[in-house]
Every structure is written in structure tokens, then in C-alpha cells.
Amino acid sequence: MRALINAFIMHLTLNLLVFLKGWHAFDGKRTARLFLVVIFATELLLYATGFFLYRHLPEPLVQQIRVMGTSWMLFLLYSGGLWLITDLITLAVLRQLRRPLYSLRCWPRKRKMLLFILPMMLVTGIMTHGRYRFMHPVVEQLPVTVGKSAGSHDSLRIAVIGDLHLGWMIDRSHARRFVDLILAQQADMILFVGDIFDSQLEPVLQQEMDQELRRLSAPLGVFTCTGNHEYRYDSEEKIALLQEAGITVLRDSAVLIDSAFYVVGREDRVITDRKSTEEILRDSRVNRSMPLILLNHTPDNLAEEAEAGIDIALYGHTHHGQAFPGNLITEWLFEVAHGYKKKGETHIYVTSGIGLVGPQYRIGTQSEIALITVRFQ
């Protein structure tokens, strides 16, 4: 509850700052100021309605309020950043940095309006493109070669999906298009790398999103490991629902597929006593002469999988930052924030994920599924 209140306060603060910026920019323009008041009052009313009364409103309406509210928040953050940068640059060019507030007030009306409107137009274009990138996931093709025999299989097509985050923001309509895209790849096997659900299970049950998951099928099965969001509320109920939907949840365990190769799944790192990769292989009596494919939600210790002799290690979690500058932050935090790397003899792929948390935009990143074509030697 505290997090929600903090978000509400931050939202109000950003709205107030941007409103004052616009009020100052449209000095002497009564019609423009009236329009500004109507826009901000409407947005705040919608946000407050969704915040306090969401349990008493029809779900489709609440969903639209959520999308609009998070979109507006992102718009304010980007616009506010651009206004700050443009104002500082203009003050520096005009050599007015010593008295910035006084100088801003004394600028000609046309300059103030221009420096208010142009950043808004730029942000609108960026967000429109970001929305398109979320609504149109790419299929990232990745060929790899494993120097082991896999029984009668000389090759394998694997669909790798991360971070669906089904819940309040990613509703059944999104779940349906995600599943349609996955099935269209006609993969031999479907592998998730955690965070199939977001936080609460309530919206998944209300909208019967598990019916979409039940459509998933592949000749060699559908598997997942756990992610940190599986452990936010009702963890065992979420895992049971996945199992009932036909998705095998591997929790520090390994399964032999078609007597040819293994799929290994690790518990998420929120489980403090989870097994190491080496312990899983040993306790599951894995035959390491066969190809080993591992699912692990967070790419925080790639060396562990490489040292254990894993052939293909798959991860998610990062979203590659989801929206700029988040991509730069994840690049700094993780050895691999998104994409492919070979570490020793281990092929590593970190997917940026297909779903999202919060605003439904991909800015500087992409929504994706990965289609890995494995050739065995």
C-alpha cells in the first residue's frame, strides 16, 4: 500500500510541475491555459478514480485507465527531462545561467511556447514508435551448434519466451496474441524463462488467461523455470495453475527429453536455499555426455552455468531495461543484458522478453521471442 501511495504522490508532483511549466509557457493565452486546465483535471480525475475505485468499476474501463495512467506518467517523465535539458542549453547559449528563474520568466512568449511544445511533439513521436514496438514483437533467430549427439535428433527448434507478466496490465487480449505468435513458430519445444505471471493471480483467474496458456503445445513439450514474480503473492497457486495448463515447471530439477537431451530448470534466486547448477546435475543424475539446456530467470552469474558444463543457458528478467535509459542501466548491471554470448563452451542467450511491467512501450529495446535452431554434432 505504501508503494501505491508513493506512486500517487509522485504522479501528483509531476503533474503539478508540468502544469506550471505549461501555464508559464502560455502566458497571456487564455484559451490555451483553459485547455491545459481541462487536460490536467481530466487526467487527475481518471487517475484518482482508478486508484481509489478500481474494485467498483467494470474491468475493461479500469484496464483503459491503467494504460492511460502509466502512459501519461511516462510522457511526463520524458517531457520533463527534455524541458530541463532544452532550458539549460538555451540558458547556457544566452549566457543566463546565473539567474535562471528570472531569465526563464523574462523570455519572449514565442520562445517559451516553442520550448514547451517541441519537446512534447518529440516525446509523442517516440512513444508512438515505442507502443508499436511493444505491440509487434520480433522473432529473434539464433543458430547454435552443440558438439554432442542427441540421439535421433540432428537439429532442434526451440522457442524461448521470457517475462509475459500476465496480470492487471497484460490482459487476456495480450496473452492471446503472445500465444498466437509462439504457436506460429512451429517449434519442437517451447521454453519459458520465468515471470509468466506478474504479481497477483486475481486478474489471471478473472479473465481465465490460463485458457490461452492451455493452447500452447509442442512435440517435445512446454517447460519453464520460476521467476521472481512467480513468488510475489500466491506462488504455489501460480505454479499449480501452470502445471494444470500443461506447462511443466522445473524447480531445481532436470528432465530427460526423448532419451536424447536434458532440460534443466533452476528456482529463482529469491529462493535463498536453491541448489547450484552443479548440485542439480548431480542430484538428478544427469548424463553429461548428452546435450544440456538450462533455464534460469536472472542472468546474474553466467560463470556458474559455464563451469557446470551446460551447453545452452537461457535467461530473461532484464527486459533490457524496457525503456530508455533503462537499457543503459541493465547493460551496466549485467554481463549480458540482452542477446547472445558464448562463455567457454556454453551458448548463452538473454531474452528481452515479450511482456512488460508498467507502461506498455519499448523505447530503445524490443519485445521479442527467440527462435533458436540447435544443430547437434
Beta strands, then each sheet from edge to edge (+ up, - down):
strand 1: 138-146
strand 2: 155-161
strand 3: 189-192
strand 4: 222-224
strand 5: 248-249
strand 6: 253-257
strand 7: 261-265
strand 8: 292-295
strand 9: 312-315
strand 10: 339-343
strand 11: 346-350
strand 12: 368-376
sheet 1: 1+ 12+ 2- 3- 4- 5-
sheet 2: 6+ 7- 8- 9- 11- 10+
end
